[in-house]
Amino acid sequence: MFFKKAEKYHDNAYTVFRLLVGLLFFQHGAQKLLGWFGATAVPLSSMMGIAGIIELVGGLAIFLGLFTRLFALISGVEMLAAYFMVHAGTNSVPIINQGELALLYFATFIILFIHGNKKASLEKIFFKKEFF
């Protein structure tokens, strides 16, 4: 019985997942670029600035359901690069090298890339279909 209920609300649950991932990723970008949430803004021309642009724009696009697959792909590549450039060199265990969040985001972007927007997306409202 539980599994039938879970399957019935699968698309709604996925939409909540997409919204949360988009919002949280947007916040990481807002920290880096705008200095929000107690952070100090970084220069746009730095590696952190480029990461902030991807996170701010990608998070907002995923939240709104605009080109979710494309932004999930770009964001996933960013998270892999962040893991290997910043975290993996210090230790091979993600919880020790503090890279678990980058890997967790990478995993979420794989799911978003596979499934796309589903419900509640501006892409379907504006274009009547999902691209990519």
C-alpha positions as a Markdown table, in Angstrom:
| # | Residue | x | y | z |
|---|---|---|---|---|
| 1 | Met | 0.0 | 0.0 | 0.0 |
| 2 | Phe | 2.8 | 2.4 | 0.9 |
| 3 | Phe | 4.6 | 1.8 | -2.4 |
| 4 | Lys | 1.4 | 2.5 | -4.4 |
| 5 | Lys | 1.0 | 5.9 | -2.6 |
| 6 | Ala | 4.6 | 6.7 | -3.2 |
| 7 | Glu | 4.3 | 5.9 | -6.9 |
| 8 | Lys | 1.1 | 8.0 | -7.1 |
| 9 | Tyr | 3.0 | 11.1 | -5.9 |
| 10 | His | 6.3 | 10.4 | -7.7 |
| 11 | Asp | 6.1 | 13.4 | -10.0 |
| 12 | Asn | 5.1 | 15.8 | -7.2 |
| 13 | Ala | 7.9 | 14.5 | -4.9 |
| 14 | Tyr | 10.4 | 14.9 | -7.8 |
| 15 | Thr | 9.2 | 18.5 | -8.4 |
| 16 | Val | 9.8 | 19.3 | -4.7 |
| 17 | Phe | 13.3 | 17.7 | -5.1 |
| 18 | Arg | 14.0 | 19.9 | -8.1 |
| 19 | Leu | 12.8 | 23.0 | -6.4 |
| 20 | Leu | 14.9 | 22.4 | -3.3 |
| 21 | Val | 18.1 | 21.6 | -5.2 |
| 22 | Gly | 17.7 | 24.7 | -7.4 |
| 23 | Leu | 17.0 | 26.9 | -4.4 |
| 24 | Leu | 20.0 | 25.6 | -2.4 |
| 25 | Phe | 22.4 | 25.7 | -5.3 |
| 26 | Phe | 21.2 | 29.3 | -6.0 |
| 27 | Gln | 22.1 | 30.2 | -2.4 |
| 28 | His | 25.7 | 28.9 | -2.9 |
| 29 | Gly | 26.0 | 31.2 | -5.9 |
| 30 | Ala | 24.4 | 34.2 | -4.0 |
| 31 | Gln | 27.0 | 33.7 | -1.3 |
| 32 | Lys | 29.9 | 33.8 | -3.7 |
| 33 | Leu | 28.7 | 36.5 | -6.0 |
| 34 | Leu | 26.5 | 38.8 | -3.8 |
| 35 | Gly | 28.0 | 38.2 | -0.4 |
| 36 | Trp | 24.6 | 37.0 | 0.9 |
| 37 | Phe | 24.0 | 34.7 | 3.9 |
| 38 | Gly | 27.0 | 36.0 | 5.9 |
| 39 | Ala | 29.6 | 35.5 | 3.1 |
| 40 | Thr | 32.0 | 37.9 | 1.4 |
| 41 | Ala | 31.6 | 38.3 | -2.4 |
| 42 | Val | 34.4 | 37.0 | -4.5 |
| 43 | Pro | 35.7 | 38.7 | -7.7 |
| 44 | Leu | 33.8 | 37.6 | -10.9 |
| 45 | Ser | 37.1 | 36.9 | -12.7 |
| 46 | Ser | 38.3 | 34.3 | -10.2 |
| 47 | Met | 37.6 | 30.6 | -10.2 |
| 48 | Met | 35.2 | 31.1 | -7.3 |
| 49 | Gly | 33.5 | 33.8 | -9.3 |
| 50 | Ile | 32.9 | 31.6 | -12.3 |
| 51 | Ala | 31.7 | 28.9 | -9.9 |
| 52 | Gly | 29.3 | 31.4 | -8.4 |
| 53 | Ile | 27.9 | 32.4 | -11.8 |
| 54 | Ile | 27.2 | 28.7 | -12.6 |
| 55 | Glu | 25.6 | 28.2 | -9.1 |
| 56 | Leu | 23.5 | 31.4 | -9.2 |
| 57 | Val | 22.2 | 31.1 | -12.7 |
| 58 | Gly | 22.1 | 27.2 | -12.7 |
| 59 | Gly | 20.3 | 27.1 | -9.4 |
| 60 | Leu | 17.7 | 29.7 | -10.5 |
| 61 | Ala | 17.2 | 27.9 | -13.8 |
| 62 | Ile | 16.7 | 24.5 | -12.1 |
| 63 | Phe | 14.3 | 26.0 | -9.6 |
| 64 | Leu | 12.3 | 27.7 | -12.3 |
| 65 | Gly | 12.4 | 24.6 | -14.6 |
| 66 | Leu | 14.2 | 26.3 | -17.5 |
| 67 | Phe | 16.6 | 24.1 | -19.4 |
| 68 | Thr | 17.0 | 21.9 | -16.3 |
| 69 | Arg | 19.0 | 19.1 | -18.1 |
| 70 | Leu | 21.5 | 21.6 | -19.6 |
| 71 | Phe | 22.1 | 23.4 | -16.3 |
| 72 | Ala | 22.2 | 20.1 | -14.4 |
| 73 | Leu | 25.0 | 18.9 | -16.8 |
| 74 | Ile | 26.9 | 22.2 | -16.4 |
| 75 | Ser | 26.5 | 22.2 | -12.7 |
| 76 | Gly | 27.4 | 18.5 | -12.4 |
| 77 | Val | 30.7 | 19.1 | -14.3 |
| 78 | Glu | 31.4 | 22.1 | -11.9 |
| 79 | Met | 30.8 | 19.9 | -8.9 |
| 80 | Leu | 33.2 | 17.2 | -10.2 |
| 81 | Ala | 35.8 | 19.9 | -10.9 |
| 82 | Ala | 35.3 | 21.4 | -7.5 |
| 83 | Tyr | 35.7 | 18.0 | -5.9 |
| 84 | Phe | 38.9 | 17.1 | -7.7 |
| 85 | Met | 40.5 | 20.5 | -7.7 |
| 86 | Val | 39.7 | 21.5 | -4.1 |
| 87 | His | 38.9 | 18.4 | -2.0 |
| 88 | Ala | 40.3 | 15.1 | -3.4 |
| 89 | Gly | 44.0 | 16.2 | -3.1 |
| 90 | Thr | 43.9 | 16.5 | 0.7 |
| 91 | Asn | 42.4 | 13.0 | 1.4 |
| 92 | Ser | 40.6 | 10.3 | -0.6 |
| 93 | Val | 37.7 | 10.1 | 1.9 |
| 94 | Pro | 35.0 | 12.7 | 1.1 |
| 95 | Ile | 33.9 | 13.1 | 4.7 |
| 96 | Ile | 37.4 | 13.9 | 5.7 |
| 97 | Asn | 38.3 | 16.1 | 2.8 |
| 98 | Gln | 35.0 | 18.0 | 3.1 |
| 99 | Gly | 34.0 | 17.1 | -0.4 |
| 100 | Glu | 30.8 | 15.2 | 0.4 |
| 101 | Leu | 28.6 | 18.2 | -0.5 |
| 102 | Ala | 30.2 | 18.5 | -4.0 |
| 103 | Leu | 29.7 | 14.7 | -4.5 |
| 104 | Leu | 26.1 | 14.9 | -3.2 |
| 105 | Tyr | 25.3 | 17.8 | -5.6 |
| 106 | Phe | 26.9 | 15.8 | -8.4 |
| 107 | Ala | 24.6 | 12.9 | -7.7 |
| 108 | Thr | 21.5 | 15.2 | -7.6 |
| 109 | Phe | 22.5 | 16.7 | -10.9 |
| 110 | Ile | 22.7 | 13.2 | -12.5 |
| 111 | Ile | 19.1 | 12.6 | -11.4 |
| 112 | Leu | 18.0 | 16.0 | -12.7 |
| 113 | Phe | 19.8 | 15.4 | -16.0 |
| 114 | Ile | 18.1 | 12.1 | -16.4 |
| 115 | His | 14.6 | 13.2 | -15.4 |
| 116 | Gly | 14.5 | 16.8 | -16.6 |
| 117 | Asn | 11.7 | 19.2 | -15.4 |
| 118 | Lys | 8.6 | 17.1 | -14.9 |
| 119 | Lys | 5.9 | 19.3 | -13.4 |
| 120 | Ala | 5.8 | 23.0 | -12.6 |
| 121 | Ser | 8.3 | 24.2 | -15.1 |
| 122 | Leu | 8.4 | 27.5 | -16.9 |
| 123 | Glu | 10.0 | 25.8 | -19.9 |
| 124 | Lys | 6.8 | 23.8 | -20.6 |
| 125 | Ile | 4.7 | 26.9 | -20.0 |
| 126 | Phe | 6.7 | 29.1 | -22.4 |
| 127 | Phe | 7.7 | 26.5 | -25.0 |
| 128 | Lys | 5.1 | 23.8 | -24.5 |
| 129 | Lys | 7.8 | 21.2 | -24.4 |
| 130 | Glu | 11.0 | 20.4 | -22.7 |
| 131 | Phe | 14.3 | 21.0 | -24.5 |
| 132 | Phe | 17.4 | 18.8 | -24.3 |
